[in-house]
């Protein structure tokens, strides 16, 4: 990368604010070699300085890095093995906020585009695709790993504002070509996507080696399992009447027994619970019956935290472990300031937030996943 600024004697630069490096300039120029920590979208920040030490306005440069030759890890869209966050921002645009070590978040870059079939020209941000200003409806979005076509690149499940369910294949750069989306076919007993109020991609929790999805539809809690060929093979009603004011935070192994558990919160009283699952038919899977009701689980609904009401915490997203202790972590957006914080729970409790990973006010953001 070459920096150019008339009169500059030195430059200082960083990728996403992680450690500044200073280099001398010759004739107002300096060329450096960069080693981004992750693939996908990155931000380069640069200041120029003159002979008197005067600092220029900061220049921010966005660029993409091709993915590595390995499958994306859970929640990873950029090939670095770390969870990334997808949002529909206040303007209704799909954005990819790439995660760094420890659950840090930095800048977000556009993550949806269309291609002109004749010219091949790419246009970012298809208008009103993720948010319909006429109805005020935003898309439901969620990602976990590769679902189709088996290329190792993380894909996006979504319900668009018109109430239709789609899979958007990832392009390996942390973004999605809207023109390549695939309509999702559902079993006959599944609720209509237009009634869904929350979706969570959870990988394969049933042991059939195909992606699964959990969702809320009104007061109902469902599991869709066995996604392949554009179709979920089975829809399982987990509960028919208790989930209107509950939210699915995660379905992952919390207690360390290699069996997925259900982490959920009561949106009104703020209690967080973990419902420990019983082992399923193959190693690493769960018996769905054990997640339907507390009475069928390993040891009931176990208290896991308090003060998680919707009034206090606008968004709670369970993510893969980023602290290195083997326990899934949580990104949470607090209502008070709209900032996003990281939690590193123990086996028994969410505990307090560890740090703020993004200080920008996201209270106007329309969807997270």
N, C-alpha and C positions, 0 to 999 in steps of 0.2 A: 504494500500500500504506500502511495506517495502523498505526502502532505505538502501543500503549496500555500504560502502566504507572503506577500511582498513585505520585505523588511524584517521578516522573522529571523531570529537567531537560534531559537529552540522551540520544540513542541513538547507538550505533555498529552498522553493519550491513555485510554483504558477501554476495555470491552465490558460494557454493562456495569461500570463503576467498580469492578473488582481489581483494585491495585493499579495505581497510576505509574506510568513509565515515562521518563524524560529522555529526549534525544536531541543532539545539536542539529542545527540547520545550516546548510551551505547555499548561499544565494537565495534564501527564502524557501528552500526545499529540504525534505528529508524522506528517505525511503526505509520502511521497516517491514519485517516479516511478522505476521500475526499467527497466533495459535489459539483459536477460539476453543472454549471448553466444551462446546456442544455443537451439533449440527443444527440445521434449521435456521430460524431467524436469529440474528445477532445485531447488537447496536455498538458502533464504535464512536467514542466521544473524544474530541480533540480540542485543545487550546493552543494557540500560538502566542509567543512572547517576543517582544522586540528587545533591543540592546539595553533599554532602560528598565526592563522588567514588567512593562505594561502587558496585561493579559487581554487576549481577544475575547469576543463573544464565543461561546462554545459551539462547535459544529457537531451535529449528530448525524451519523451515517448508518443507514440500515442495509444489511446484506444477508444473503442466505448461504449456508454451507451445505454441500451434498451430504446425505446420510452415510454412515459407515456400512460395511458389508456384514451386518448382523441384524437379526430381528429386533424390533422395538420392544423394550421392556414395558410392563404394565404402566399405563398412563403417559408413556413417553411418545412424543410425536417427532422427535428430532434426532434420534439415534444415539443419544448420550447416556441412556439408561436412567435418566432422572424424570420424575413426573412433570408434566406441563399442564397448563390451565387454558381451557378454551372458554371464551365468553362471547355473548352478544352485547356489545357496548351500548352506551346511551343513545347513540345515533343509529342503532340497529345493524351494526356491522359485526360479522364474525371475526374475532381476533384471537391470535395465539400468543399467550404470555408464557414464554419459555422459563422453566424452572432451573435453578442452579443448586449447588450443594447446600444441604441443610434446609431445603424448602424455600430458598430465596426466590423472589420474583422480581423481574425488572421490566423492560419495555415490552409492549405488545405490538405485533405486526399483523397486517391484514391476512386472513386465512381462508378466504373464499374468492373464487374468480370464475369467469367464463371465458371460453375461447371461441373466436369466430371461425366457423367451419371452413370458410373460403380462404381467409388470410392468415389464420393461425394466431391472430393478434389476441393478447390476453387483456382482459379488463377486470380490475379488482372490484370487489364489493357490488355484486348484483343487487339492484335496487329493490328494497322491500321484501327480500327473500327470507330474512331471519326475523323481521319484525314488520307487522302490518300496521301502519299509522291509522288506517281507517277504522280498524277494530280494536287497536291497542293490544293485540295478541303478539307474544314473542314465541320463538321456537323453543322447544325443549331439546337440550343437547347433552350428549354424554359420550365419552370415549374410554376405551380400556386397552385394546391391543388390536392385532390384525384379525379381521373377520372375513374379508374377501379382498383379493382372490388368492390368498395364501402367499403373498409376497413379503411378509414380515413387517409391513408398514401399518401403523395404527390407523384405523378407520373411525369414522364418526357416525353414530346413530343420532337421528333427529326426528322430531315431529314438527313440521313447518306450521306457520300460523293458520294455514287452511285445513289443519287437522289430518294430514297425511304423514305416514311414517316412511322414512328413507334411510338408506345406508350410503354414506359418502366415502368412497375409497380414498385413502390418503395418498399423496403424491411423493412422500418421502422428504419433503421440505417443510413439513409442518403446516401444510395448507391443503385445500380440497377444491377440485374442479366440479362446480355445481352441475355442469352438463353431463358428468359421468355418474350421477347418483342413481341408485337402484331402489325401486319400490319394494317395500317389505311386505311379504304375504304372511298372513296370520292364521292360526287355527280357527275353526268356525266358532269356538266358544270364547275366544278372546274378546275383551272389550274394545270398542272402536277407539283408534288413536285420538280422535277428537275429544274423548272423555278423559284422557290421561292428564294427570297434573304433575307427575314427576317420573323420570326415568333414570336408571343407573345401570351402566354396563359393568358387569362383574366378572368377566372372563368365564371360564368353565367351572361351575360349582356343582354340576350334576354328574360329572365323570364320563360324559360321552364324547369328549374332545371337541365339542363345538361351543361357540360363545352363548352366553345366557344374558338375560336382561331382567331386572326387577323393576316394578313400576307401581305407582298409585293411580287409581282411577276413581275419583270421588272418595268414598269411604273404603274402597276395596284395595287390597294388596295382592299383586299377581307376580308370578315368575313365568317368563317366556324362556324356553330352553331349546337347545339343539339347532341354532341358526346355521343353515347351510343352503346353498342354492337359492338365496334370496328369501328363504322361508324359515320361520320358527316352527319346529315340529310339534311342540306341545305348549299349551297354556295351562298353568296350574293356579287355581284360586287359593291363595294363602289365607285370606280373611275377607269377609264380605261387609263388615260394618264398623271397624274400629280405627280406620286410618285417615279419616278426614282431617284430623288435627295432629297427625303424627308424620314424621319425615324419616325416610331411609337415609342414614348417614354413610353406611358402608356395609358390605357383605364380604368379610375377610376373616382370616384366622386371628383372633384377638388373644386367646389364652394360650397359644403355643402348642396345641395338640394336633395341628395340621388339618383341622376341619374348619370350614368357613363358619363364621358366626354372624349374627345380625346385630348391627349397631344402629340404634334409632333414638330419636328424641321426641318428647312431648312438646309441641309448639306452644302450648298454653302455660303449663306449670314449669317448663324449663328443665325437667329431669331427662338425663341421658341414661339409656339402658343398653346392656349387651345381653343378647339371647344366644347362649352357647349352643351350637348345633351338634347333633349326633352324627357319627361317621356314616357316609353313604356307601354305595356299592363298590367303589374303587378308592384306593388311597388318594387322599386330598379332596374328596368330594363330600357333600353333605346330604343327609336324608332330609328332603324338603319338608317332610311332615314335622320335623323337630323345630323348624323355624316358623311354622304357622301360628302356634300359640305357645305362650310361656310354659303351660302345663306339659307340653310334649318335648320341651327342650332338655338340655343336660341338667340344668339347675335353676330353671325359671328365669325371669327377667331380673338381672343383677344391676343394681345402681352403679352408674359409671361416671356420673357428674351432675352438677346442678348449674343453674343460671344459663341454661341453653335455650331459653324461650325465644320465640320469633321476635319479640319486642327487644331482646338484647342482642341476639345473634341472627343477622339476616340470612346468612348462608353458612352451612357447615358441610364440608366435603371431606369425607374420608379418603385418604390417598395412601399409596404404598409407603413403606418405611423409608424415611430420608435421614433419620438420625443414627442409623446403624445398630439399633437395639433389637431389630426383628419384629417390632410392634408397629402396626399401621399408624400413620400420623393423620393430622387433621388440618386443613386450611379453613379458617373461619373469618367471615367478614362481619365486624361488629356494627350494629346499627348506629351507635353514638357518633362515630367519625367516618364510617365507611371504609376504614383501613382493613387490610387483610393480615391476619396473624397466623403463626404456625404453632401447633400444639404437638408435643411429643408425649403421648399418654404412656402410662404403665399398663401392666396387665389388669389392674384393678380400677383405674381412674383416668379421666382425661387430664386432670391436673390443670394448672394455670397455663396461659399462653407463654411461649418461650420468648418470642420477639415479633415485632412487626416486620413483615417481609415485603409489604407494599403499602406506602403511606397515602397514596392517592385515594380520594373519596369515591368509592364505587357504589354508593347508594342508588345511583341512577342506572346502573348496569342492569340489563333486562334478563340475562340468563347466564348460568354458570354450568360447566360440565367438562 
